[in-house]
Amino acid sequence: MKARWHADIVDQALVGFNARLAELGVDAVVETYDVPGAFEMPLVAQKLAQTGEFDAIAAAALVVDGGIYRHDFVAQAVVSGLMDAQLKTGVPMLSVSLTPHHFQPKGEHEKFYFDHFVGKGREAADAAVQIWQLNAQIAAPSALAAE
């Protein structure tokens, strides 16, 4: 899922995620959902997890410092909410949410975070594959140990 604040930057996480899955040869169905902002991500993630249709859920957002402390509270609420959702549902939640303190919507900052989100998306794909493999091992330890 992707927050729409700074969508041009945040969407790069999906680009990196899909590219890394392709490099790993993972043939997975990746569904995307857009949410208004980061604050809505934990609720939507929990609802998605409750469907039983997802092996993992990745949530991407850019929560910027607007000169008031709100970004700290939002970022903490998002991370705590995703943690609560994964513990309640048993579905891993991957956070690709960044909270820079000095982001300015101008060329060099946008380019840095544009590229950074591609990298974070790649890391999330690695984590998704690793957690899927670990969950498969936990579900059937003797079957995977025999391989």
MODELLER restraints for C-alpha pairs under 7 A, 6 or more apart:
rsr = mdl.restraints
at = mdl.atoms
rsr.add(forms.Gaussian(group=physical.xy_distance, feature=features.Distance(at['CA:1:A'], at['CA:32:A']), mean=5.33, stdev=0.5))
rsr.add(forms.Gaussian(group=physical.xy_distance, feature=features.Distance(at['CA:1:A'], at['CA:33:A']), mean=4.57, stdev=0.5))
rsr.add(forms.Gaussian(group=physical.xy_distance, feature=features.Distance(at['CA:1:A'], at['CA:34:A']), mean=5.63, stdev=0.5))
rsr.add(forms.Gaussian(group=physical.xy_distance, feature=features.Distance(at['CA:1:A'], at['CA:35:A']), mean=6.96, stdev=0.5))
rsr.add(forms.Gaussian(group=physical.xy_distance, feature=features.Distance(at['CA:1:A'], at['CA:58:A']), mean=6.16, stdev=0.5))
rsr.add(forms.Gaussian(group=physical.xy_distance, feature=features.Distance(at['CA:1:A'], at['CA:59:A']), mean=4.89, stdev=0.5))
rsr.add(forms.Gaussian(group=physical.xy_distance, feature=features.Distance(at['CA:1:A'], at['CA:60:A']), mean=6.25, stdev=0.5))
rsr.add(forms.Gaussian(group=physical.xy_distance, feature=features.Distance(at['CA:2:A'], at['CA:10:A']), mean=6.68, stdev=0.5))
rsr.add(forms.Gaussian(group=physical.xy_distance, feature=features.Distance(at['CA:2:A'], at['CA:11:A']), mean=6.78, stdev=0.5))
rsr.add(forms.Gaussian(group=physical.xy_distance, feature=features.Distance(at['CA:2:A'], at['CA:33:A']), mean=6.32, stdev=0.5))
rsr.add(forms.Gaussian(group=physical.xy_distance, feature=features.Distance(at['CA:2:A'], at['CA:34:A']), mean=4.93, stdev=0.5))
rsr.add(forms.Gaussian(group=physical.xy_distance, feature=features.Distance(at['CA:2:A'], at['CA:35:A']), mean=6.05, stdev=0.5))
rsr.add(forms.Gaussian(group=physical.xy_distance, feature=features.Distance(at['CA:2:A'], at['CA:59:A']), mean=6.01, stdev=0.5))
rsr.add(forms.Gaussian(group=physical.xy_distance, feature=features.Distance(at['CA:2:A'], at['CA:60:A']), mean=4.90, stdev=0.5))
rsr.add(forms.Gaussian(group=physical.xy_distance, feature=features.Distance(at['CA:2:A'], at['CA:61:A']), mean=6.18, stdev=0.5))
rsr.add(forms.Gaussian(group=physical.xy_distance, feature=features.Distance(at['CA:3:A'], at['CA:34:A']), mean=5.90, stdev=0.5))
rsr.add(forms.Gaussian(group=physical.xy_distance, feature=features.Distance(at['CA:3:A'], at['CA:35:A']), mean=4.91, stdev=0.5))
rsr.add(forms.Gaussian(group=physical.xy_distance, feature=features.Distance(at['CA:3:A'], at['CA:36:A']), mean=5.57, stdev=0.5))
rsr.add(forms.Gaussian(group=physical.xy_distance, feature=features.Distance(at['CA:3:A'], at['CA:37:A']), mean=4.50, stdev=0.5))
rsr.add(forms.Gaussian(group=physical.xy_distance, feature=features.Distance(at['CA:3:A'], at['CA:38:A']), mean=5.47, stdev=0.5))
rsr.add(forms.Gaussian(group=physical.xy_distance, feature=features.Distance(at['CA:3:A'], at['CA:60:A']), mean=6.26, stdev=0.5))
rsr.add(forms.Gaussian(group=physical.xy_distance, feature=features.Distance(at['CA:3:A'], at['CA:61:A']), mean=5.07, stdev=0.5))
rsr.add(forms.Gaussian(group=physical.xy_distance, feature=features.Distance(at['CA:4:A'], at['CA:34:A']), mean=6.58, stdev=0.5))
rsr.add(forms.Gaussian(group=physical.xy_distance, feature=features.Distance(at['CA:4:A'], at['CA:35:A']), mean=6.19, stdev=0.5))
rsr.add(forms.Gaussian(group=physical.xy_distance, feature=features.Distance(at['CA:4:A'], at['CA:36:A']), mean=5.23, stdev=0.5))
rsr.add(forms.Gaussian(group=physical.xy_distance, feature=features.Distance(at['CA:4:A'], at['CA:37:A']), mean=5.69, stdev=0.5))
rsr.add(forms.Gaussian(group=physical.xy_distance, feature=features.Distance(at['CA:5:A'], at['CA:37:A']), mean=5.81, stdev=0.5))
rsr.add(forms.Gaussian(group=physical.xy_distance, feature=features.Distance(at['CA:6:A'], at['CA:62:A']), mean=6.75, stdev=0.5))
rsr.add(forms.Gaussian(group=physical.xy_distance, feature=features.Distance(at['CA:9:A'], at['CA:113:A']), mean=6.49, stdev=0.5))
rsr.add(forms.Gaussian(group=physical.xy_distance, feature=features.Distance(at['CA:9:A'], at['CA:114:A']), mean=4.69, stdev=0.5))
rsr.add(forms.Gaussian(group=physical.xy_distance, feature=features.Distance(at['CA:9:A'], at['CA:117:A']), mean=6.87, stdev=0.5))
rsr.add(forms.Gaussian(group=physical.xy_distance, feature=features.Distance(at['CA:10:A'], at['CA:60:A']), mean=6.29, stdev=0.5))
rsr.add(forms.Gaussian(group=physical.xy_distance, feature=features.Distance(at['CA:10:A'], at['CA:61:A']), mean=5.78, stdev=0.5))
rsr.add(forms.Gaussian(group=physical.xy_distance, feature=features.Distance(at['CA:10:A'], at['CA:62:A']), mean=6.42, stdev=0.5))
rsr.add(forms.Gaussian(group=physical.xy_distance, feature=features.Distance(at['CA:10:A'], at['CA:117:A']), mean=6.41, stdev=0.5))
rsr.add(forms.Gaussian(group=physical.xy_distance, feature=features.Distance(at['CA:12:A'], at['CA:114:A']), mean=6.28, stdev=0.5))
rsr.add(forms.Gaussian(group=physical.xy_distance, feature=features.Distance(at['CA:12:A'], at['CA:117:A']), mean=5.40, stdev=0.5))
rsr.add(forms.Gaussian(group=physical.xy_distance, feature=features.Distance(at['CA:12:A'], at['CA:118:A']), mean=4.94, stdev=0.5))
rsr.add(forms.Gaussian(group=physical.xy_distance, feature=features.Distance(at['CA:13:A'], at['CA:60:A']), mean=6.86, stdev=0.5))
rsr.add(forms.Gaussian(group=physical.xy_distance, feature=features.Distance(at['CA:13:A'], at['CA:117:A']), mean=4.72, stdev=0.5))
rsr.add(forms.Gaussian(group=physical.xy_distance, feature=features.Distance(at['CA:13:A'], at['CA:118:A']), mean=4.77, stdev=0.5))
rsr.add(forms.Gaussian(group=physical.xy_distance, feature=features.Distance(at['CA:13:A'], at['CA:120:A']), mean=6.13, stdev=0.5))
rsr.add(forms.Gaussian(group=physical.xy_distance, feature=features.Distance(at['CA:13:A'], at['CA:121:A']), mean=3.98, stdev=0.5))
rsr.add(forms.Gaussian(group=physical.xy_distance, feature=features.Distance(at['CA:14:A'], at['CA:121:A']), mean=5.90, stdev=0.5))
rsr.add(forms.Gaussian(group=physical.xy_distance, feature=features.Distance(at['CA:15:A'], at['CA:118:A']), mean=6.19, stdev=0.5))
rsr.add(forms.Gaussian(group=physical.xy_distance, feature=features.Distance(at['CA:16:A'], at['CA:118:A']), mean=4.27, stdev=0.5))
rsr.add(forms.Gaussian(group=physical.xy_distance, feature=features.Distance(at['CA:16:A'], at['CA:119:A']), mean=6.09, stdev=0.5))
rsr.add(forms.Gaussian(group=physical.xy_distance, feature=features.Distance(at['CA:16:A'], at['CA:121:A']), mean=4.52, stdev=0.5))
rsr.add(forms.Gaussian(group=physical.xy_distance, feature=features.Distance(at['CA:16:A'], at['CA:122:A']), mean=4.66, stdev=0.5))
rsr.add(forms.Gaussian(group=physical.xy_distance, feature=features.Distance(at['CA:17:A'], at['CA:121:A']), mean=4.32, stdev=0.5))
rsr.add(forms.Gaussian(group=physical.xy_distance, feature=features.Distance(at['CA:17:A'], at['CA:122:A']), mean=4.62, stdev=0.5))
rsr.add(forms.Gaussian(group=physical.xy_distance, feature=features.Distance(at['CA:17:A'], at['CA:124:A']), mean=6.47, stdev=0.5))
rsr.add(forms.Gaussian(group=physical.xy_distance, feature=features.Distance(at['CA:17:A'], at['CA:125:A']), mean=5.02, stdev=0.5))
rsr.add(forms.Gaussian(group=physical.xy_distance, feature=features.Distance(at['CA:20:A'], at['CA:122:A']), mean=5.26, stdev=0.5))
rsr.add(forms.Gaussian(group=physical.xy_distance, feature=features.Distance(at['CA:20:A'], at['CA:125:A']), mean=6.21, stdev=0.5))
rsr.add(forms.Gaussian(group=physical.xy_distance, feature=features.Distance(at['CA:21:A'], at['CA:125:A']), mean=6.14, stdev=0.5))
rsr.add(forms.Gaussian(group=physical.xy_distance, feature=features.Distance(at['CA:35:A'], at['CA:41:A']), mean=6.71, stdev=0.5))
rsr.add(forms.Gaussian(group=physical.xy_distance, feature=features.Distance(at['CA:38:A'], at['CA:61:A']), mean=5.56, stdev=0.5))
rsr.add(forms.Gaussian(group=physical.xy_distance, feature=features.Distance(at['CA:38:A'], at['CA:78:A']), mean=6.56, stdev=0.5))
rsr.add(forms.Gaussian(group=physical.xy_distance, feature=features.Distance(at['CA:39:A'], at['CA:74:A']), mean=6.21, stdev=0.5))
rsr.add(forms.Gaussian(group=physical.xy_distance, feature=features.Distance(at['CA:39:A'], at['CA:78:A']), mean=5.83, stdev=0.5))
rsr.add(forms.Gaussian(group=physical.xy_distance, feature=features.Distance(at['CA:41:A'], at['CA:59:A']), mean=6.69, stdev=0.5))
rsr.add(forms.Gaussian(group=physical.xy_distance, feature=features.Distance(at['CA:41:A'], at['CA:78:A']), mean=6.90, stdev=0.5))
rsr.add(forms.Gaussian(group=physical.xy_distance, feature=features.Distance(at['CA:42:A'], at['CA:78:A']), mean=6.18, stdev=0.5))
rsr.add(forms.Gaussian(group=physical.xy_distance, feature=features.Distance(at['CA:42:A'], at['CA:81:A']), mean=4.95, stdev=0.5))
rsr.add(forms.Gaussian(group=physical.xy_distance, feature=features.Distance(at['CA:42:A'], at['CA:82:A']), mean=4.91, stdev=0.5))
rsr.add(forms.Gaussian(group=physical.xy_distance, feature=features.Distance(at['CA:42:A'], at['CA:85:A']), mean=6.59, stdev=0.5))
rsr.add(forms.Gaussian(group=physical.xy_distance, feature=features.Distance(at['CA:45:A'], at['CA:57:A']), mean=6.70, stdev=0.5))
rsr.add(forms.Gaussian(group=physical.xy_distance, feature=features.Distance(at['CA:46:A'], at['CA:85:A']), mean=5.06, stdev=0.5))
rsr.add(forms.Gaussian(group=physical.xy_distance, feature=features.Distance(at['CA:49:A'], at['CA:89:A']), mean=6.23, stdev=0.5))
rsr.add(forms.Gaussian(group=physical.xy_distance, feature=features.Distance(at['CA:49:A'], at['CA:91:A']), mean=5.95, stdev=0.5))
rsr.add(forms.Gaussian(group=physical.xy_distance, feature=features.Distance(at['CA:50:A'], at['CA:89:A']), mean=6.33, stdev=0.5))
rsr.add(forms.Gaussian(group=physical.xy_distance, feature=features.Distance(at['CA:55:A'], at['CA:91:A']), mean=6.28, stdev=0.5))
rsr.add(forms.Gaussian(group=physical.xy_distance, feature=features.Distance(at['CA:55:A'], at['CA:132:A']), mean=6.74, stdev=0.5))
rsr.add(forms.Gaussian(group=physical.xy_distance, feature=features.Distance(at['CA:56:A'], at['CA:91:A']), mean=5.61, stdev=0.5))
rsr.add(forms.Gaussian(group=physical.xy_distance, feature=features.Distance(at['CA:56:A'], at['CA:92:A']), mean=4.83, stdev=0.5))
rsr.add(forms.Gaussian(group=physical.xy_distance, feature=features.Distance(at['CA:56:A'], at['CA:93:A']), mean=5.93, stdev=0.5))
rsr.add(forms.Gaussian(group=physical.xy_distance, feature=features.Distance(at['CA:56:A'], at['CA:128:A']), mean=6.44, stdev=0.5))
rsr.add(forms.Gaussian(group=physical.xy_distance, feature=features.Distance(at['CA:57:A'], at['CA:92:A']), mean=6.31, stdev=0.5))
rsr.add(forms.Gaussian(group=physical.xy_distance, feature=features.Distance(at['CA:57:A'], at['CA:93:A']), mean=4.89, stdev=0.5))
rsr.add(forms.Gaussian(group=physical.xy_distance, feature=features.Distance(at['CA:57:A'], at['CA:94:A']), mean=6.01, stdev=0.5))
rsr.add(forms.Gaussian(group=physical.xy_distance, feature=features.Distance(at['CA:58:A'], at['CA:93:A']), mean=5.74, stdev=0.5))
rsr.add(forms.Gaussian(group=physical.xy_distance, feature=features.Distance(at['CA:58:A'], at['CA:94:A']), mean=4.39, stdev=0.5))
rsr.add(forms.Gaussian(group=physical.xy_distance, feature=features.Distance(at['CA:58:A'], at['CA:95:A']), mean=5.89, stdev=0.5))
rsr.add(forms.Gaussian(group=physical.xy_distance, feature=features.Distance(at['CA:58:A'], at['CA:96:A']), mean=6.86, stdev=0.5))
rsr.add(forms.Gaussian(group=physical.xy_distance, feature=features.Distance(at['CA:59:A'], at['CA:94:A']), mean=6.12, stdev=0.5))
rsr.add(forms.Gaussian(group=physical.xy_distance, feature=features.Distance(at['CA:59:A'], at['CA:95:A']), mean=5.16, stdev=0.5))
rsr.add(forms.Gaussian(group=physical.xy_distance, feature=features.Distance(at['CA:59:A'], at['CA:96:A']), mean=5.69, stdev=0.5))
rsr.add(forms.Gaussian(group=physical.xy_distance, feature=features.Distance(at['CA:59:A'], at['CA:97:A']), mean=6.89, stdev=0.5))
rsr.add(forms.Gaussian(group=physical.xy_distance, feature=features.Distance(at['CA:60:A'], at['CA:95:A']), mean=6.30, stdev=0.5))
rsr.add(forms.Gaussian(group=physical.xy_distance, feature=features.Distance(at['CA:60:A'], at['CA:96:A']), mean=4.42, stdev=0.5))
rsr.add(forms.Gaussian(group=physical.xy_distance, feature=features.Distance(at['CA:60:A'], at['CA:97:A']), mean=4.90, stdev=0.5))
rsr.add(forms.Gaussian(group=physical.xy_distance, feature=features.Distance(at['CA:61:A'], at['CA:96:A']), mean=6.57, stdev=0.5))
rsr.add(forms.Gaussian(group=physical.xy_distance, feature=features.Distance(at['CA:61:A'], at['CA:97:A']), mean=4.49, stdev=0.5))
rsr.add(forms.Gaussian(group=physical.xy_distance, feature=features.Distance(at['CA:61:A'], at['CA:98:A']), mean=6.42, stdev=0.5))
rsr.add(forms.Gaussian(group=physical.xy_distance, feature=features.Distance(at['CA:62:A'], at['CA:97:A']), mean=5.73, stdev=0.5))
rsr.add(forms.Gaussian(group=physical.xy_distance, feature=features.Distance(at['CA:62:A'], at['CA:98:A']), mean=5.09, stdev=0.5))
rsr.add(forms.Gaussian(group=physical.xy_distance, feature=features.Distance(at['CA:62:A'], at['CA:99:A']), mean=6.06, stdev=0.5))
rsr.add(forms.Gaussian(group=physical.xy_distance, feature=features.Distance(at['CA:63:A'], at['CA:71:A']), mean=6.02, stdev=0.5))
rsr.add(forms.Gaussian(group=physical.xy_distance, feature=features.Distance(at['CA:63:A'], at['CA:75:A']), mean=6.64, stdev=0.5))
rsr.add(forms.Gaussian(group=physical.xy_distance, feature=features.Distance(at['CA:63:A'], at['CA:98:A']), mean=6.17, stdev=0.5))
rsr.add(forms.Gaussian(group=physical.xy_distance, feature=features.Distance(at['CA:63:A'], at['CA:99:A']), mean=4.80, stdev=0.5))
rsr.add(forms.Gaussian(group=physical.xy_distance, feature=features.Distance(at['CA:64:A'], at['CA:71:A']), mean=6.06, stdev=0.5))
rsr.add(forms.Gaussian(group=physical.xy_distance, feature=features.Distance(at['CA:64:A'], at['CA:99:A']), mean=5.56, stdev=0.5))
rsr.add(forms.Gaussian(group=physical.xy_distance, feature=features.Distance(at['CA:64:A'], at['CA:100:A']), mean=5.75, stdev=0.5))
rsr.add(forms.Gaussian(group=physical.xy_distance, feature=features.Distance(at['CA:64:A'], at['CA:101:A']), mean=6.55, stdev=0.5))
rsr.add(forms.Gaussian(group=physical.xy_distance, feature=features.Distance(at['CA:64:A'], at['CA:103:A']), mean=6.29, stdev=0.5))
rsr.add(forms.Gaussian(group=physical.xy_distance, feature=features.Distance(at['CA:65:A'], at['CA:71:A']), mean=5.46, stdev=0.5))
rsr.add(forms.Gaussian(group=physical.xy_distance, feature=features.Distance(at['CA:65:A'], at['CA:100:A']), mean=6.71, stdev=0.5))
rsr.add(forms.Gaussian(group=physical.xy_distance, feature=features.Distance(at['CA:65:A'], at['CA:101:A']), mean=5.18, stdev=0.5))
rsr.add(forms.Gaussian(group=physical.xy_distance, feature=features.Distance(at['CA:65:A'], at['CA:102:A']), mean=6.59, stdev=0.5))
rsr.add(forms.Gaussian(group=physical.xy_distance, feature=features.Distance(at['CA:65:A'], at['CA:103:A']), mean=6.93, stdev=0.5))
rsr.add(forms.Gaussian(group=physical.xy_distance, feature=features.Distance(at['CA:75:A'], at['CA:99:A']), mean=6.77, stdev=0.5))
rsr.add(forms.Gaussian(group=physical.xy_distance, feature=features.Distance(at['CA:82:A'], at['CA:93:A']), mean=6.13, stdev=0.5))
rsr.add(forms.Gaussian(group=physical.xy_distance, feature=features.Distance(at['CA:86:A'], at['CA:92:A']), mean=5.34, stdev=0.5))
rsr.add(forms.Gaussian(group=physical.xy_distance, feature=features.Distance(at['CA:86:A'], at['CA:93:A']), mean=5.72, stdev=0.5))
rsr.add(forms.Gaussian(group=physical.xy_distance, feature=features.Distance(at['CA:94:A'], at['CA:124:A']), mean=6.49, stdev=0.5))
rsr.add(forms.Gaussian(group=physical.xy_distance, feature=features.Distance(at['CA:96:A'], at['CA:120:A']), mean=6.20, stdev=0.5))
rsr.add(forms.Gaussian(group=physical.xy_distance, feature=features.Distance(at['CA:96:A'], at['CA:121:A']), mean=6.85, stdev=0.5))
rsr.add(forms.Gaussian(group=physical.xy_distance, feature=features.Distance(at['CA:96:A'], at['CA:124:A']), mean=6.96, stdev=0.5))
rsr.add(forms.Gaussian(group=physical.xy_distance, feature=features.Distance(at['CA:103:A'], at['CA:109:A']), mean=6.27, stdev=0.5))
rsr.add(forms.Gaussian(group=physical.xy_distance, feature=features.Distance(at['CA:137:A'], at['CA:144:A']), mean=5.98, stdev=0.5))
